[in-house]
């Protein structure tokens, strides 16, 4: 009786593994047979994804999506998503990949798989080109605007305690202080800096010092090892030949640096 149960259990396990293998093979095969890679991307989150004046989607995530489709030899279909629905679109099968400045967390790993990192996500100090700042120590004595209680406020307090930090009650106050010339430097996240540059292209603004980096990963449905392996291969090659650094430099103003596997 026990032998029968064990045999039945083994057969059931083998069938499940076989089914997952077929599903994984079909995921990559479907994309190749369809000739289209469907990628969920942001359209309201510069510099990772936004719409230009010609209603064309642009941004770091868009460039990465196009790179992967090109390397796979298929066309691309960009599927606009917001923060809350970028994972549901993937899980429901409305997209093959999610490339949407997605950070990796234990909770998300229960629902989807992640590629190796493809981009950094900076908290950084930005400011006028005339201000000489090359490392954190150069911030000492400098006037820097920051939003009170934000992650950037905490990072500045820890990393540059001797800076002349000027705290504002919200992001609008911090941004206004910089754009009006009240403060020559300010600390913020990548997405906020991207929005400022998009809306104020004439602003004298460049990345000075990176305070923290939380990398971005591509989301993939669970049970698709072949597709995951292909995406990782493309990212590794793009890191090796400098493409990832070029894309990061274009949109974030800094190279991608060392990205975790």
N, C-alpha and C positions, 0 to 999 in steps of 0.2 A: 504493500500500500504506500509506504514511504517512497519506494523507488518510483512508483507511478507519479506521485505528487512532485517529486524532484524532477522527473523527466518532463512532466507537464509544465512545470515552472521554467525549466531551461528552454523549452520550445517557445513558451510565451515571451521570454526575454529576447530570444533570437529573432522572433517575429517583430518585436518592438524595435530592436536595433535595426533590422532590415528595413522596416517602414520609415524610420528616421533617416536612414541612409538614402532611400529613394527620394524622400521629401527634400533632403539636402541637395541631392543631385538635380532634382527637378527645379529647385530655386535658381541655380545658376543656369541650367539648361533653358528654363523659361525665359530668362532675360535674353539669352543669346538667340533663342528661336524667335522671340518677339522682336528682337533688334532694338529694344528700348529699355533703358534703365530709368526707373521711376525713383526720384530722390526727393524726400521731404526736406525743404530748406526754408529759412526765415526770409520774410520780405519786408520786415519792419524793425530790423535789428542791426543797423550799421555798426561796425564795418563788416559784419559777418554776412548780412544779406539785406538788401533794400532795393527799391525801384527807382531808376533814374528818370530824368525828364522825358525820355522817350518810352517810358514804361517797360524798360528792359531791366531784368533782374541782375544785380551785380553784388560783389562782395567776396570775402575770403571763402565762405562756404560754397558759394556758387562756383568759384574757380576750382575748388577741390572736387566738387561734383562733376564738373566738365572734364577734369583730368581723369577721373576714374572711368567715366563713360568712354572717353577717347582711348584709354589703354585697354579697355575691354572690347573695343571695336564695335560699339553700339551707339545709337542715338540717345539723347537724354530727354526726359520729361521732368521738369521741375514742378514739384507739388508744394505750393506755399502753405506754411504752417505757422502756428503761434507756439509759445512756450508750453502751454497746457496740453495741446493736442499733437505735439511732435512725436511722442511715444505711442499714443493710441493709433495714429495713422499707420505706424510701422506694424504694430501688433495685429491690427485688423487686416493687413495686406493691401492697404491703399498705397503703400510705398515699399520699394525694395530695400531702401536704405534711408536712414535719417542722418543728415549732415546739418546740424543746427546748433553749433556751439554747445554741444552736449557734454556735461561733466559726468564722470563715473561715480556712482554711489552704490552702496550695498543694496538699497531698495530697488534701484533701477536694474541692477544685475539679476534680480529675481525675475524680471519681466523680459529683458532682452540681453543680447550679447554685445560686446564692445570690441571694436578694432583696436589696434595700437593707436597712440595719440597722433593726431595730424596737425595740431596747432596749439600754440600757447593761449592763455587767457590772462592778460596782465591786469594787476593793480599797479599803477605807475604814477610818477610825477611828470607832468607836462608843463611846458612853459615857453617863454620867448627864446628865439634862437640866440639872442645876444647874451643870455645868461649862461655862464660856463658851469655846467654840472656834468660830471662824467661818472661819479660814483656817489654812494649814499653819504659819505663823509663831506662831500661838497655842499650838502644841503644845510649844514650847520650855519646858523646866522642868516639864512635866506628866508624871505617872506613867502609862505606857502598857504594857500587857501585849501580848506578841506571841510567836508560835511561832518558836523559833530556826531560822534557815536558810530560812524561808518567803519567798515573794515579798513579803509585807507587811513582813517584817524588813528585806529589802534596800531596799524603798521608803522605810521610815522612816529607815533609816541615811543614805540619800541626801538625803531631803527635810527631815527634822527631826533633824539630828545633835545638837542640844542638848536633845532631849527626854530624860526619865529613862526609858529603855526597859528594861523588865524582861522578860527572855527565859525562856520555858518550853520544855520539851523536846517537848511535843506540843500539839495543839489542845485536848485535854481540860484540860490544865493551864492554858492561857491562858483558856479559858472559865470554869473554876472560880475562877480568881483574880478575874475580874470579877464573877461572880454572887455570890461570897462577900463582896464589898465590899473585898477586899484591894487592888484596883487600880480606879480610877474610869473608866479608858479602856482600850480594847483595839483592836487592828487585826486585821481578818480579811476574808474574801471575802464577797460577797453571799449565796451559798448557805448558808454557815455562820451568818451573822447571821439569815437567814430561819428556819433550824432552831431557833436559840436563842429567837427571838421566838415561834415556834409552840409550843415546849415550856414556855416561861416567859413567858406573856403578862403577868404582873405585874411583870416586870423593868423597872427604870428605865433604858431604853436608847433612844438615838436616834442617827441618823447625824450625825457631826460634820464630817469632812473626807474628801473623795475623794482617794485616793492614785493610783489608776490606773483606766482604763476600757477594757475589751476588749469591744466591742459584740457583740450577738447578731443572727444572720441566720436567715431562713427557708430551709430546704432544699427544692429542687424538682428533680424528675428532669430530666436533660439532654434537650435537644430539645423543650422545651415553651415557646417564647417567648411565646405568647399567654397562657398561665397565669401565667408570670413577670411579664409586663407588667401583668396584672390585679391581681396581688398587690402589685406595686410601686405601682400607682395608689392602691390602698386605703391602703397605709402612708403615702404622701405626703399624702393627704388627711387622714389621722388625725394626722399631725405638724402639718399646717397649722392644723387646727381645735382643737388642744390635747388631743385624745383620748389620744395616746401619752404626753404629759406626765402626764395624770391617772392613767393606768394605772401608770406608773413611780412616781409619788408614792405611790400606794396600796400598792404591794408593796415598793418599795425605799426609800421615805422620802426620795426626791429626784427632781427632774424628769429627763427623759431627756437634756436638754441637746442639743448638736449631734451628731447621728448621721451617720456617713458614708454616702454614696450607694453 
